[in-house]
Amino acid sequence: MNKFEYGHETSQRLNSGDLFKQFNNYRISKYITDMLLRLNKTDLVHYKVLEPGCGSGNKLRFFTELRIEPENCYGLDSSEVAIELCKKLSPASMNFQVGSALDMPYDDNTFDLSVCSGLFGCFNEDEDVEALIAQLHRVLKRNGVLFIIDLNENFNDMYASSEAVMAKNLRSYNSQNQELQQLLSDRFKNVATIPIIASESYGNQQGNAAGVADLPYIDHRIDSGNWACAYSMWVFYNN
Ligand SMILES: C[S@@+](CC[C@H](N)C(=O)[O-])C[C@H]1O[C@@H](n2cnc3c(N)ncnc32)[C@H](O)[C@@H]1O
């Protein structure tokens, strides 16, 4: 565990990582909500949403807070353990399925929204990324909105000292040189790219773990471009 106890995934006990996780989720949810309002995608009670690579399903559950019906939420993951966890943590009417994001078990033009959080980083081969993009284009409706939350150009520097993270061999995408935008350009139009979460850099100016009083300052610095984030959110329209 690092000096700020960022270990909520494995720890049995509440620690400062849990506070940062809440803060990360707040930043993700405020920007998803902001983008839906700005894109005039507000009729959420009629929308279907898909999260491929849903992990524990927490992003999908967030969409129910925006009035998406649980039965219109779909989660797909290649891990049986993840899908079992989703079923345990979510309303029974949500739809969860074990399967591959590279060959999705859904009809064409099914979803109004999709969120991929940490999924693009799982694929090191361009042909897999292309297959994922083709599947997202196929299952999303025209003008459907795709949120991608993933590692950016700061990832390697920020995590270089963490052997456990580097051993995962994750792919990152440069948000400055339009890397992801280029990969999606045949099918999707980029409407925003936002620095989203800084993860392990949540120290305060005294070098201690940030407390809740520090978070507005960090929030402001991230939003004003003065705090390096390892994750960005890319927002696309399906063309
Ligand atoms: C970094 S985790 C992110 C989980 C969740 N989206 C979140 O934000 O907390 C990536 C997830 O993608 C899943 N995954 C990896 N490759 C996949 C594939 N080909 N098809 C479906 N899911 C996949 C993994 O099992 C894992 O649950």
PDBQT file of the ligand as one rigid body, heavy atoms in Angstrom, charges set to zero:
ROOT
HETATM    1  C1  LIG A 301     -10.368  -1.898 -14.982  1.00  0.00    +0.000 C 
HETATM    2  S1  LIG A 301     -11.782  -2.919 -14.832  1.00  0.00    +0.000 S 
HETATM    3  C2  LIG A 301     -13.054  -1.668 -14.814  1.00  0.00    +0.000 C 
HETATM    4  C3  LIG A 301     -14.324  -2.094 -14.164  1.00  0.00    +0.000 C 
HETATM    5  C4  LIG A 301     -15.449  -1.045 -14.125  1.00  0.00    +0.000 C 
HETATM    6  N1  LIG A 301     -15.813  -0.611 -15.448  1.00  0.00    +0.000 N 
HETATM    7  C5  LIG A 301     -15.060   0.149 -13.285  1.00  0.00    +0.000 C 
HETATM    8  O1  LIG A 301     -14.943   1.262 -13.804  1.00  0.00    +0.000 OA
HETATM    9  O2  LIG A 301     -14.864  -0.004 -12.068  1.00  0.00    +0.000 OA
HETATM   10  C6  LIG A 301     -11.920  -3.616 -16.464  1.00  0.00    +0.000 C 
HETATM   11  C7  LIG A 301     -13.011  -4.667 -16.589  1.00  0.00    +0.000 C 
HETATM   12  O3  LIG A 301     -13.092  -5.077 -17.961  1.00  0.00    +0.000 OA
HETATM   13  C8  LIG A 301     -13.307  -6.477 -18.003  1.00  0.00    +0.000 C 
HETATM   14  N2  LIG A 301     -12.861  -6.973 -19.320  1.00  0.00    +0.000 N 
HETATM   15  C9  LIG A 301     -11.598  -7.084 -19.799  1.00  0.00    +0.000 A 
HETATM   16  N3  LIG A 301     -11.601  -7.551 -21.053  1.00  0.00    +0.000 NA
HETATM   17  C10 LIG A 301     -12.899  -7.740 -21.389  1.00  0.00    +0.000 A 
HETATM   18  C11 LIG A 301     -13.571  -8.222 -22.567  1.00  0.00    +0.000 A 
HETATM   19  N4  LIG A 301     -12.890  -8.607 -23.660  1.00  0.00    +0.000 N 
HETATM   20  N5  LIG A 301     -14.917  -8.270 -22.564  1.00  0.00    +0.000 NA
HETATM   21  C12 LIG A 301     -15.630  -7.895 -21.468  1.00  0.00    +0.000 A 
HETATM   22  N6  LIG A 301     -15.050  -7.447 -20.332  1.00  0.00    +0.000 NA
HETATM   23  C13 LIG A 301     -13.714  -7.369 -20.288  1.00  0.00    +0.000 A 
HETATM   24  C14 LIG A 301     -12.507  -7.009 -16.828  1.00  0.00    +0.000 C 
HETATM   25  O4  LIG A 301     -12.961  -8.293 -16.421  1.00  0.00    +0.000 OA
HETATM   26  C15 LIG A 301     -12.773  -5.923 -15.773  1.00  0.00    +0.000 C 
HETATM   27  O5  LIG A 301     -13.907  -6.226 -15.000  1.00  0.00    +0.000 OA
ENDROOT
TORSDOF 0
